[in-house]
Amino acid sequence: MNSRKTLSEARRGNTAGKAHATAHTWQLPQILIIDVKPPFWANTCSKLCEALENFFSLVCSLAGPCRIPLLSLYVVQNQHECLLPFVQVKESFPQLQTCISELRSLPREGSFQQKGDRVMQAVQDGLQQFKQYIKHMPAGSSVNSSVEVRKGLGNSNSH
């Protein structure tokens, strides 16, 4: 009986392992929107850029399927700007490093004049970009038709 129990446990473990692996292959593409308005950006720029660089280095070097299949990065200051159009993360470490260099070079201090909701404009632009990306994918592609939007740093209502 012990061998049957062990076999049953092994089957459950194997099934759970497959379910775990499959779940990661279907992660949503990501749009990262970074709020670089002063004074928040001056306090967080170097730490965020270092964290992103370490994260991308790790993600790009892991074996197996990438847990973030597609990524696009926007910055919001006086206007929104796409620093990184959708790329497959695993094959794009040089592009990711260039994007981080651009982030580091953004002004850390200065005046900010709020004209409308720049974050919402960046979200809308990112969604439009994603629709265009999906439209040009080959039929039967495994890219998810949904996208996740994440906003980082700052809150224009908190000053």
Residue pairs with C-beta under 8 A, 6 or more apart in sequence:
21 64
21 65
24 64
24 65
24 67
25 65
25 142
26 144
27 67
27 68
27 69
27 144
28 144
28 146
28 147
28 148
29 68
29 69
29 70
29 71
29 72
29 86
29 130
29 143
29 144
29 146
29 147
29 148
30 68
30 70
30 71
30 72
30 147
30 148
30 149
30 150
31 71
31 72
31 73
31 74
31 123
31 126
31 127
31 130
31 147
31 148
31 149
31 150
32 71
32 72
32 73
32 74
32 150
32 152
33 73
33 74
33 75
33 76
33 80
33 119
33 122
33 123
33 126
33 149
33 150
33 151
33 152
34 48
34 73
34 74
34 75
34 76
34 103
34 151
34 152
34 153
35 41
35 75
35 76
35 119
35 151
35 152
35 153
35 154
35 155
35 156
36 45
36 75
36 76
36 77
36 103
36 106
36 153
36 154
37 76
37 77
37 112
37 154
37 156
38 108
38 109
38 110
38 111
38 112
39 109
39 159
40 153
40 154
40 155
41 77
41 106
41 108
41 153
41 154
42 108
42 109
44 153
45 103
45 104
45 106
45 108
46 104
48 103
48 152
48 153
49 100
49 103
49 104
52 96
52 100
52 103
53 97
53 100
56 89
56 93
56 96
56 97
56 100
57 93
59 66
59 67
59 68
59 89
59 90
60 89
60 90
60 91
60 92
60 93
60 96
66 88
66 89
66 90
68 89
69 88
69 89
69 143
69 144
70 86
70 87
70 88
70 89
70 133
70 143
71 84
71 86
71 87
71 89
71 96
72 82
72 84
72 85
72 86
72 87
72 126
72 129
72 130
73 82
73 83
73 84
73 99
74 80
74 81
74 82
74 83
74 122
74 125
74 126
75 81
75 83
75 103
75 106
76 118
76 119
76 122
77 106
77 107
77 112
77 118
78 112
78 113
78 115
78 118
79 118
80 118
80 119
80 121
80 122
80 125
82 125
82 126
82 129
83 99
83 102
83 103
84 95
84 96
84 99
85 129
86 129
86 130
86 133
87 95
87 96
89 96
114 156
119 151
119 156
123 149
126 147
126 149
127 147
127 149
130 147
133 143
134 143
134 145
137 143
